[in-house]
Amino acid sequence: MGSYNTMLIEHPQPGVVLARMNRPERLNAITFEMFDEFIELQQEVDADPEVRVLVITGAGRAFSAGLDLDEAATLPGMTPMEMLKGQEVWAKSVAGFRLMRKPVIAAVNGAAAGAGMGIALAADIRLASATAKFNAAFIRIGLTGGDVGTSWMLPRLVGLGRAYEILLTGRFVDAEEALRIGMVTEVTEPDDLLPRALAVAATICGNSPIGIELTKQVVQLNVDANSLEAAIALENRNQVLSVQTEDMVEALAAFREKRAPNFRGR
């Protein structure tokens, strides 16, 4: 994979890319360059047939403090069209984690504020350290509580009423509350966070690449399906597609022979 100025990229185990936002001295605050590099990372991971799962976390004691305040200070000087053009890129870069073909796990190791919270929400699975906390920091600096997809993603995780309260107040949600309301699926001790995230990634990698991709797709589309019938129609189409693959034949053979399958993504 390519080199990045704002992230450290590791390959901790087969099929897994670990991306660390790497501005620990600024609590991994997001720069305009980092937004651009998120898009590049998403494209690279999706294009690499050897990669099954992306894990994203932060270097140091924070996940991400959101938009760097030095960058935020330039926003009022932009024309409306300059701001809109930038906003479209920034939102695309965060929502892009959700729209990737491959699963994304957020290992939230500390504060996830503003767009940092947005990145966590855009992941398919969120694991949190006991030190993690989340807030819609945008509303605390004169912007709105809905940014980079948070007003769409948060209600789907925690419900409309809780989402309103979190986005309108900008208050912090600690790890235990995040677990209780469904914002994250698991809370670990700080030293256990990455090993646990990598264990979940390894379990996902044990399934067929085509099955993983179509599962992510069907869940994303069916969360807004207008009827059960429409949802089942998409499920039926995916099952017909997957049963025709070589990986389906291999999965059945491996099960019968009591061995690990050797999936090839076709």
MARLO-903217 format. One record per residue: y, z, x of N, C-alpha, C, O in turn; residue in three letters. Coordinates in steps of 0.001 Angstrom, whole numbers, plus 524288, in hexadecimal, padded with zeros to 5 digits. Example, Ala and Ser with C-alpha at 12.3 -4.5 7.8 and 13.67 -1.06 7.14 Angstrom:
2
7E9C681E78833867EE6C81E788300C7F31C81E78833907F309821118379CALA7F73681BA8832327FBDC81BE4835668001E81EBE832648047281F6783461SER
This chain:
266
7FB5B800008034C800008000080000804D6800008036E804A58017F807FFMET809347FE498012480E097FDF28041781042803488056180E738074480363GLY814368034F808BD816C88083980A2D81B7D8090D806A381DE080555804BESER81CC280E07805CB820FE80F7E80247824A18134E8050C822E58167E80834TYR82998812F7803E182D6B8167C8063982DB681BB68036282F1F81FA8805BFASN82C6881BCB7FE5B82D358207D7FB3882826823287F99A82849827367F705THR823AF820F07FB1581E9F8232E7F9A881AE0822E47FE3E81B3D81F6E8018FMET81746826987FE5A812EB8266D801FF80E18824B37FEFB80CEE826CF7FAD2LEU80B4B820DF80112806B781EBF7FE73801D982032801868018581F3C80639ILE7FE0C822887FED07F9208240C801407F497821D67FE147F5208208D7F979GLU7F01782171800B67EB3781FD47FE2F7E747824367FF097E3EF823D080278HIS7E7A3828617FBF77E48682D0D7FD087DEB782C757FBF97DB9182F607FE25PRO7DD3F828C07F8B27D7B9827D37F7787D738822637F5327DB19820227F377GLN7D282820387F52A7D1DF81AD87F3447D3FB81A287EDB77D2FA81D517EA3BPRO7D6EA815F17ED077D8E28148F7E7E87DDD9817487E6487DFDC816397E20BGLY7DFEA81ACA7E9867E46781DFA7E7F37E8EE81D387EBC27E83E81D777F083VAL7ED8E81C4B7E9937F26781C4E7EC917F5748212F7EB0E7F62C8224D7E66FVAL7F73B824127EEF87FA80828AA7EE2B7FFFC8275B7F00B800C58262E7F4A4LEU803BF8278F7EC888093D8267C7EDDF80C5282B8D7ED7880C6F82E0E7E95DALA80ED582D0A7F1CD81225831AD7F1CD817D382FFD7F20E8197282D6F7F5CAARG81AD2831657EE1F82074830BD7EEA68222C8340A7F344820C6838A17F39EMET82535831C17F6D6825E1834357FBF682B9E834F37FD7182D8A832B38013CASN82E44838287FA5B83387839ED7FBCC833AD83FD87FAE9836C8841C27F7C7ARG83051842BA7FDAC82FCF848587FC84834D484B637FD41835B484F4D7FA9BPRO8382B8499E800DB83D1484C6C801C5840C784BF97FD1F8447984F047FCABGLU83FCF8482D7F9A5842E68476B7F4DE83F898484B7F006840CE8465C7EBCFARG83B4584B307F09B8379A84C367EC51835B58471C7E9DC834DB846C17E524LEU83512843227ED448332583DFD7EBA08368D83B917E75E834A5838D17E3EAASN83BA183CA87E7B483F4E83A237E41C83EEB8343B7E4C283E33832407E915ALA83F688317E7E06E83E4F82BE37E05084338828C07E1878474B8297F7DF15ILE842CC8254B7E54384705821B47E68F8460C81C757E3EF841C881B707E1F7THR84A0A819267E3EE8494C813E77E1C784507811047E4D08420B80E047E288PHE844BD811EB7E9F38409F80F797ED1783B3D8115E7EB578379280E457EB1BGLU83AB6816637EA1E835A4818667E86E83401815EC7E34982F6B814A57E296MET837AE815377DFAA83668812857DAC88341880D207DBEC8302A80B977D99CPHE8369380A4B7DF8183493805157E0E182F24805717E34C82BC8802297E244ASP82E4E8096D7E67F82938809EF7E913824F680B9C7E53C8206280A627E60FGLU8266080E5D7E1168227980F837DD0B8204380A6D7DAD481B88809E87DA25PHE823AD806BB7D9B9821EC801BC7D77F81E5B7FEE77DB5881A587FCBB7D9D2ILE81FD67FEEF7E05381C9C7FC6C7E4568174B7FF097E4BA8134E7FC637E532GLU81739804367E4898124C807197E4C980EC8805C47E02E80A20804C97E0E0LEU810F7805BA7DB8880DE98047C7D6D980B6C7FF187D741806DD7FE637D5E7GLN80E6F7FB507D91E80C657F6077D99E808167F5BF7DDAF804257F31A7DCE8GLN808D87F87F7E20D804E37F8727E6327FFBC7FAE77E46C7FB887F8C57E560GLU8001D7FF617E1DC7FB64802127E0177F87D7FEC77DC1A7F3B97FE387DC6EVAL7FB4E7FC977D8577F8BE7F9737D4577F6357F48B7D6A47F24A7F2A77D498ASP7F86F7F27E7DAE07F6677EDA47DD257F1DA7EE847E0DE7EF337EAC67E251ALA7F0E27F3637E2737ECD37F4857E6597E7A77F5B77E39D7E73D7F9B97E0FEASP7E3BB7F25F7E4257DEC17F3417E1697DBC47F8027E36A7D8307F9E47E0D0PRO7DD357F9F37E8017DA867FE887EA2C7DCAB803A37E80B7DA40807BD7E8BAGLU7E12B803737E57A7E3A3808367E3857E25E808DD7DDC67E3058053D7DAAEVAL7E08C80D857DC597DF3280EAC7D6EB7E325812567D45C7E430811E47CFB0ARG7E560816007D7717E8C081A187D5447ED4E81B037D8FD7ECAE81AE87DDC1VAL7F1E781BEA7D6B77F68881D857D9AE7F7AB8233E7D86D7F803824BA7D3DELEU7F83F8266F7DC7F7F9F782BDB7DBE87FF7082C377DE2F8005782A797E293VAL8031E82E767DB3E8087582F037DD2B809F5834BD7DD2E808E9837977D974ILE80C6C836637E16D80E1E83BC77E2058130A83BE07E55C81514837C77E6D5THR814F18408C7E68B819A28410E7E9BF81881843D37EED881517847347EF14GLY81B598426C7F2EE81B008453B7F7E181E2C84A437F77A8222D84A727F4D1ALA81C5B84E4E7FA1F81F3E853357FA0B81E5C856507F51781A158563C7F2E4GLY8226C859137F34D821AF85CD17EF0D8233185ACC7E9B4822E685DB67E5E4ARG824D0855DB7E94C82646853A17E4408233C84EA37E33E8218A84BFA7E6DEALA8229484D6B7DE438208F848477DCB8825108446B7DD43824DE840F17E094PHE82914844FA7DA1282DE2841EA7DAB58322F844617D77883171845A07D2E3SER836B6845127D9EE83B40847587D75083E318436C7D3FE84258844AB7D1E8ALA83C1883E9E7D37283EC183AA77D0548429E8378F7D38F84270837AA7D85DGLY84615834D27D0F4849D5831797D3B184D16834A27D78884F45838B37D62ELEU84D5E832B57DC4F85092835317E05985637835867DE708585E831AA7DC8CASP8589983A1B7DEED85DE483AD87DCE2861E5837727DFB5865E2836047DD70LEU860DE836267E4A1864698328F7E7598644382D2E7E4C68684882A937E45BASP85FA282B867E30E85F348268F7E0458619D8270F7DAD086445823807D8F7GLU860A782B837D844862D182C527D30A868C282C267D31C86B2D82A737CF51ALA86B1F82DE27D75D870D582DF37D7B78732D8287F7D7B7877D2827DE7D6A5ALA86FFC824817D8EB871FB81F247D8EA871E081CAF7D37D87443818967D2AFTHR86F2E81F137CFC686E7581CA47CAA98738E81BE57C7A38745E817B57C56BLEU8771381FDC7C77887BE481F087C47587F5181A917C67A8828C818807C393PRO87EA4819147CB67881B7814D07CD9787F9080F6F7CC668820980B807CDA4GLY87B0280F387CA03878B780A2A7C8AD87B038080F7C3A887C8E80B047C031MET87B39802E37C34D87CA0800847BE4E87806801327BA89873A18021F7BC3FTHR87900800C07B56F8749D801417B1C7870137FD987B2FF86B8C7FF2B7B29APRO871367F8BA7B47986CF67F5117B58A86A2A7F6587BAA3865707F5927BB0BMET86D067F84D7BE8986A767FA047C35C866CD7FE957C240862657FEC17C42BGLU868B6802467BF1E8658A806C67BDBD860BC8051F7BA9D85C748071B7BB8EMET861608018D7B6F285CFB7FFCF7B3C9858DF7FD227B72A854317FE0E7B68BLEU85AAA7F9D07BAC0856FB7F7247BE36853E37FB107C17884F237FA957C20BLYS8569F7FEEE7C396853F3802EE7C69B8504A806297C34584BDA8073A7C4CAGLY85231807B87BEAD84F0580AED7BB31849EC808397B9C0845D380AB87B972GLN84A308032A7B8E0845758003F7B77A8417E800627BBEE83CCD800D37BAF8GLU84351800037C0C083FC3800417C53E83D7D805B97C5C8838C9806507C69AVAL840CC809C17C55583EF780F1E7C61783AF6810967C1E9836F8813027C310TRP83C1380F167BD0F83865810427B8D48334A80D4A7B99082F1280F697B8A8ALA833B18085E7BB3582EFF8053B7BC2B82BA7807B67C06B826DB807AE7C012LYS82E27809D97C46682B2E80BF97C8CD82823810D17C749823D8811B07C943SER82A4E814017C3CA8278F818B77C2148237B8175F7BDF581EF9818FD7BE67VAL825048146F7B9F48214F812DE7B5E881CE380F9B7B830818A480F547B5F3ALA81DE680D277BCA2819EF809E87BF20814FE80CD37C076810D080A767C0A1GLY81553811FD7C17081094814F87C28880D148150E7BDB58084D814C27BE2APHE80F6B815757B92080C528155D7B45680A2980FF07B343805DC80F677B12EARG80D1D80BEA7B4AB80B9C806967B361807F58041A7B75F806327FFB17B69FLEU806D2806E07BB968030E804DB7BF6D7FDBB804107BCEB7FC66806AD7B91CMET7FAB3800737BF117F5647FF967BD2F7F1CB804037BEDA7EDE7805177BC3EARG7F30D806927C3257EF9D80A907C5577F1A08100A7C4157F658810D37C393LYS7EE16813D17C3947EFB5819187C2297F32881BA37C6497F2A081AAD7CAF7PRO7F6B381EE97C4617FA4F821CB7C7C07F9B8827997C6907F9EA829397C20BVAL7F90082AB07CAA87F8C28305F7CA327FD968329C7CCD37FEA1831757D160ILE8008D835D17C9FE804F6838967CC4C8032683E067CDD68015E841077CA87ALA8039883F4C7D2D88027A844877D4CA807BE847347D58F80A39846AC7D9A5ALA8096384A0F7D19C80EB784C337D17B80EBB8515A7D47380CF08555D7D27FVAL810CD851257D93D81067855837DCD58151C859227DCC98153885CF47DFB4ASN818F8858067D98F81DA685B4D7D952821368593E7D51681F62857327D122GLY8264A859C57D5E282A00858187D1EC8299C8523B7D0E98297184F167D48CALA82978850D17CBE08299784B5A7CA3282E1284AEE7C64F82D7384C1C7C1B0ALA83286849447C83483748849487C50D8392C843BB7C41F83887840527C773ALA83B81842DC7BF9983DC183DC87BE76839D7839647BF01835B7839737BC89GLY83B24835907C24283789831387C31E8327A833027C5AB82E7D8305C7C53AALA832958377B7C85882DBE839B37CA7182A1683B4C7C60C8255E83A677C655GLY82C4983DAD7C1F48292983ED47BD578274C839C57BAD2822E4839737B8ECMET82AB0835CF7BAD182937830C47B8A08248182E6B7BB548211A82C327B8C2GLY8244082EE07C08081FBD82CD77C36781AC682FBB7C1BF816B782D517C0DAILE81B22834E57C1588169B837EC7BFB2814DC836547BA3A8102F835B67B947ALA81886835A97B6A58172D834267B14F814BA82EBD7B1248116082DB17ADDBLEU8166382B477B4AE81467825EC7B4B880EDC825977B6D880C29821B77B5EBALA80D1A829997B9B0807C5829997BBB7803E982A197B7338054A82BE47B2F5ALA7FF1E828827B82A7FB0B828E57B42E7F8C482E5B7B3E47F733830207AFB4ASP7F895831077B8507F69E836637B8997FA7C839877BBD17FC46837C17BFE9ILE7FBCA83E3E7B9F27FF748419A7BCB27FCC8846C57BDFA7FB1D8499D7BA7AARG7FC65847F27C3007FA9684D057C4D17FF3884FC97C74C8027384D517C9DDLEU7FF8C854E87C6888041D857BB7C8788028685C627CBC37FEBC85F187CA94ALA8057285D407CFDF80519862207D2BF807828667A7CF6D80AC3865787CC08SER805E286B447D0708083386FBA7CDB380E07870287CEC7810D1872CC7CBE2ALA80FE886D9F7D2DF8157F86DC57D42B81894869547D1A081D54869007D24FTHR815F5865F17CEBB8189A861737CC6481C2D863297C7EB81B3F867207C55BALA8203D860187C7108239D860D27C2868263185B997C155826FA8585D7C4CDLYS8277C85AD57BC658296F855D57BA8382E92856A77B79B82F4085A967B4ECPHE83239852E67B825836C7853007B4AA8395684DAD7B460838E884A7A7B7F1ASN83C0984CCD7AFFD83EF7847F67AF2384459848A87B18A8482E8499E7AECDALA844948482B7B6A684962849767B97684DE6845DA7B8178526A847497B8E6ALA84CCE8412E7B608850FD83D717B4E88553383FD97B168859DD83F0C7B242PHE85379842D67AD6D85742844E47A9B285AAE849147AC2285ECD84A647AA08ILE858FE84B307B09085C1184F397B33E8605884CE47B69F863B184FC17B88CARG86051847BC7B762864608454F7BA9C8678C841577B77A869AB83D9E7B9A9ILE867D88422D7B25086B3583EED7AF18868BE83A0A7ACE586B5C836F97AA45GLY863AB839417ADF1860E7834C37ABC285DE5836847A6E985EAB83AE37A511LEU85A85833397A4D885765834C17A05C85218836C17A22B85080835DC7A69DTHR84F638397979EAB84A3E83B9479FF7845FE8377B79FED841A2838807A1AEGLY84730832DA79DF28436682E9F79DCE8448182AB47A21884877827FC7A1EBGLY8410D82A5D7A5F3841E6826C67AA5383C9D825477AC91838E0828487AC39ASP83C4C820B67AED2837A481E8D7B15D832AF81F567AE1782E718201D7B036VAL8334481F1F7A8F382ECA81F607A57882D68824C37A3738299D825487A08AGLY83057828D57A4E382ED982E217A35682EFA82EDE79D6A82BB7831B279B4CTHR832A682C6779AB78330D82D357950E82E8C82AA77922782D9D82BEA78D9BSER82BC08271E794A68271F824AF7925F822368279B793F981EC38287D790BETRP821D982922798FD81D0382B6979B0581C5C831257998E81813832CC79824MET8209283435799E182006839D07990281E2683B237938181A9B83E5A79301LEU82058838D178F4481E6083A2778A0A8189D838F27894C815F983B9078640PRO8169F8350078C0C8111E833A978B8080D8F8379F78E23808E6837DE78CF8ARG80FB583AB0791A580CA383EB17944A80D2584405791B080948846D179114LEU811E58456C7902A812D084ACF78E658147184B28788AF814F684F78786A0VAL81543846BD7860F8170F846D5780AB81CF6846447805081FC6847687840BGLY81ECD8448477BD4824528433D77B2D827D78480577B9A82BD9847E077E40LEU8265384C4C778F8829B1850ED778F482A738532E77E5B82ED98546677FDDGLY8263C853C378150826B1855DE786A1829BF8522A78A2182CD6853DA78D68ARG828DA84D0F7896782BA58494878CA683186849A178BBD834908499C78F77ALA83324849F5786C8838B984A9D7859F83AEF84F437889A83EF984ED278B2CTYR8384E853AC7884083A578587878A9B83AB9858067908883E93859B1792E1GLU836AC855BE792F2836AA85532798A583AEB8517379A7783D9A8527879E53ILE83B8684D0A7979D83F538491A79940844EF84AB279809848808494A79AF0LEU845C684D98793D584B1984F247926384D2A853A9795AC851D8853F9796BFLEU849AB857257974284B7685BB079A4584B7B85AB57A01B84EB885CE77A2E7THR847EF857777A1FF8476E856C07A7A18451885B767AA598454985BD47AF23GLY842E085F167A7588409B863C77A9B783BA88626D7ACBD8395E85E407AC0DARG83A11866107B01B83549865497B31E83081866F77AFFA8309186AF17AD46PHE82C65863DD7B06482744865147AE3B823BB866507B2D7822B4862EC7B617VAL821D986B317B32681E8786C8F7B79F818FD86A877B6DF817AA8686B7B2C2ASP815CF86B307BADA8109B868D07BAD780D3886AD87B66980A79867CE7B3E4ALA80D5F86FEC7B56C80A098721D7B15980BA08702B7ABF58084A86EFF7A8B3GLU810C386FD37AB058127C86DAF7A60181105867F07A59980F58866217A178GLU811A7865107A9E38104985F7B7A9DC80A9385EBE7A8768093885B187A5A3ALA807368622D7AA68801A8861E07A90F800D8863207A34A7FDD88607E7A09CLEU8037F8671D7A16D802CA868DE79C0880473864BA79815802018642E793FBARG80894861D27994A80A9585E0279583808828587E79668809E3854E579388ILE80535857D079A5D802C0852C079B3B805A384F1479ED58044384A7C79F33GLY809A8851057A18780C7184DA67A5338091E84C837A9FB8097D848497AC40MET805D7850497AB8B8022284F837AFCF7FCB8851067ADDE7FC30853BB7A9EEVAL7F8BC84F447B0A47F3598505D7AEFF7F0DF854D87B1FE7ECDB856EF7B060THR7F33F856527B6577F0DA85A667B9947F4F585CB47BD2B7F87B859F17BEEDGLU7F489861C37BE467F7E7864697C2077F46F866CB7C6377F085869517C505VAL7F5E0865FC7CB1D7F2CF868047CF7C7F64286B4E7D30A7FB0B86B457D291THR7F3CC86E1D7D68F7F6BB870977DAC37F8E786C517DE577F695868207DEBFGLU7FD4C86D527E0ED7FFC98692B7E40B7FC28866727E7DF7FC42861A77E848PRO7F8F28696A7EAB17F587867057EE9F7F111863EB7EC3B7EE9B860C17EEE2ASP7F006864CF7E7417EBB1862267E4AA7ED5685D2B7E1DA7EA0485A437DFF0ASP7F26A85C2A7E1957F455857E27DE537F25D852927E0227F00184FB67DD12LEU7F34B851367E5107F1A684C0C7E6E47EBB784B757E6F07E9C6847677E53BLEU7E8BE84F517E8D07E31284EBD7E86B7E13C84DDA7E2D37DDAB84AC27E1E9PRO7E39C850827DF1D7E20584FBD7D9AF7E37E84A4E7D7CD7E066847BF7D528ARG7E8398487E7D9247E9DF8433D7D7937E64583F1E7D9E67E4EB83B4F7D74BALA7E4B983FDF7DEC87E13D83C1D7E14C7DBC283C5A7DEF87D908838667DEC4LEU7DA25840FA7DD367D50B841637DAA57D50E83E767D5777D14283BCF7D42AALA7D95183EEE7D27E7D9BF83C027CD967D9C2836287CEBE7D7348331C7CC0AVAL7DCAC8349C7D2D07DCD282F167D44B7D76582D1A7D5C67D5ED828BE7D460ALA7D46F8304F7D89A7CF2282EB77DA2F7CB9F82DFB7D56A7C86D82A647D54BALA7CC31831567D1857C916830C97CCC27CA6282BAE7C9FE7C6E7828ED7C824THR7CF6F82A707C9BA7D10A825777C7577CEBE820E77CA647CCDB81D207C818ILE7CEE9821457CF957CCEB81D037D2DB7C71481C287D2247C50F818057D388CYS7C45B820027D0007BECF81F647CF0C7BD9481BEB7CA6C7B90A81A9D7C986GLY7C18981A687C77B7C0DB816E27C3067C25A811527C4927C4BE8107A7C8A7ASN7C0F280D947C1567C1E5808227C2C57C7B9806D87C29E7CA7E808AB7BF23SER7C99D803BC7C6577CF2A802497C65B7D0F07FFB67C14D7D53B800BD7BF66PRO7CDA37FC617BF277CF1B7F9B77BA4C7CF5A7FD9B7B5CE7D2EC7FD6B7B297ILE7CB89801247B5997CB95805297B1927D05B808A67B1F17D29E80A177ADF3GLY7D1EC80A067B6B77D68480D547B7867DB6D80A847B5A37DE9A80CB87B2C6ILE7DBFD805A17B74B7E0AE802AF7B5DB7E116801EE7AFFB7E545802A97ADBAGLU7DCC4800787AD7B7DCF47FF8C7A7D97DDA68049A7A4CF7DFEC804947A092LEU7DBB8808F07A6EB7DC8C80DFB7A4547E24780F7A7A4747E46C811297A07DTHR7E4CF80EE47A8FA7EA64810117A93F7ED6180C9E7A5767F0EA80E6F7A2C2LYS7EBF9807B17A5457EEAB8040F7A1C57EDFD8059379C0D7F1C88059D79919GLN7E935806D179A777E836807CC794EE7EAE280CD4793207ECC880D1B78EB7VAL7EB0A810C87967C7EDAF815A1794FE7F391814B8794727F6008169D790C2VAL7F5D1811D27981C7FB73810D9797E17FCF380DBC79308800F080ED579094GLN7F9CB809E1791A67FB0A806B878D177F9CD80993787FF7FCBF8092E78438LEU7F58980C67787E27F3E180EC3782F67F6D3813B9781947F6958157777D1AASN7F99D8160C7854F7FCC781A99783F1800F58192E77FE9802D681C8C77D0AVAL802628143577FBA806348125A77BEC803EA80E5E77821806CE80B837758FASP7FEC480E2C777C87FC5180A83774207FDF080BDE76E8F7FE6F8107376D2FALA7FEC2807D176B5A800A5808D27660C7FC5580A2B762367FD6780B4B75DA9ASN7F77080A10763FF7F32380B9D760937EE4B80C9C763DB7EDDF80ACE7684BSER7EAA580F84761987E5A381057764297E2CE80B28764DB7E03E80A4C768D5LEU7E340807BB761077E09C802B0761577E28F7FF80765FE7DF7E7FD03768BBGLU7E7BF7FF9D766DB7E9F17FCC076B4A7E8077FF0B770747E6D57FC3277422ALA7E7C48043F770A87E5EE806CE7756B7E03D805647768B7DEDB8043D77B01ALA7DCFA8057A7728C7D7788043D7734B7D6BE7FE86774C57D3417FD3D777D3ILE7D9FA7FB1B772A77D98B7F591774067DA597F4C4779E27D7977F1A877C4DALA7DE187F78C77C2B7DF007F711781CB7DA7B7F97C784D77D8BE7F74F788C3LEU7D8997FDF27830D7D4088004B785987CF617FC8C785867CCA97FBE978970GLU7CE847FA1A7810C7CA157F677780957CA9B7F1F77846F7C6CF7F06E786F3ASN7CF537EFDF784E07D0407EB85788877CF1B7ED3E78E197CCAF7EA5779113ARG7D0D37F1F278F8D7CFF87F3D0794D97CA277F4B6795FF7C8537F39F79A4FASN7C74A7F6B0792297C1B97F790793027BECC7F26B793B47BB3E7F20D796ECGLN7C0477EE7C790B77BDCA7E957791477BEEE7E712796AA7BB7D7E4C97991FVAL7C3D37E7B5798877C52D7E5C979DB97C21F7E8A77A1F77BFF67E6337A57ELEU7C1F27EDCD7A19F7BF907F0D47A5DD7B9A47F0357A6157B75B7F07F7AA4ESER7B7207EF5D7A1A17B1717EEE67A1AB7AFA77E9E47A4617AB1E7E96B7A5E5VAL7B3417E6257A4FA7B1EE7E1337A7887B28C7E16B7AD7A7B18B7DD8B7B023GLN7B4317E5E77AF947B54A7E62F7B52C7B0787E78B7B85A7ACB67E9C77B65ATHR7B0A67E6287BD587AC7D7E7AD7C0FA7AC4D7ED977C1927A81D7EFD77C24BGLU7B0D77F01B7C1437B1077F5C97C1E67AE0C7F8997BD917ABCD7FCBE7BE80ASP7AE007F66D7B8E77AB007F8CE7B4AA7A5277F8AB7B5ED7A2687FC897B523MET7A3497F4437B7DE79DD07F3C37B96979C8C7F7A57BDC07987D7FA397BDA9VAL7A01E7F8067C19579F587FB977C5FB79F558013F7C41F79C308045B7C602GLU7A2BC802A77C07E7A2FE8080A7BE9279DDA809A17BC0379BE680DEF7BCE6ALA79BB18062A7B8DD796BB8075D7B64279248807CD7BA2E78EF680B417B9C3LEU7923D804437BE0378E218046B7C1FE78E778096B7C53478A7B80BDF7C650ALA7933E80AEF7C6B4793F080FAD7C9C779241814827C6B978FE9818187C8E8ALA79377814957C1AB791ED819067BE6878BFE819837BE37789DA81DC97BEBEPHE789608151D7BD75783A7815397BD297812D816C77C25C77D30819777C282ARG783A1815077C6A37817E816047CBD77837281B1A7CE417821481C6A7D2ADGLU786A081DED7CB55788AC822FE7CCF378B77822B27D24178A64825B87D5D6LYS78F1181EF17D29D7923381E387D757797D581D387D5C5798FE81C3B7D135ARG79B5181D7E7D9987A0D381C527D88B7A17E816737D7EE79F378137C7DAF4ALA7A486814AE7D4207A54D80F167D3787A8BD80CCD7D7C27AC0180F847DA04PRO7A7FC807E37D8D47AB3D804FF7DC987AE7B8010A7D9927ACF07FC857D8FBASN7B2EF802C07D7AF7B6327FF667D4747B9477FB917D7CD7BB067FCDC7DC18PHE7B9EA7F6CF7D5C07BCBD7F2BD7D89A7C16F7F0B07D59A7C4227ED297D773ARG7C26C7F2CF7D1177C7067F1377CE177C68E7EBE27CBB47CA6E7E9147CB33GLY7C1D17EA6E7CA377C12E7E54F7C7B77BC5D7E5397C4267BB3A7E13A7C1BBARG
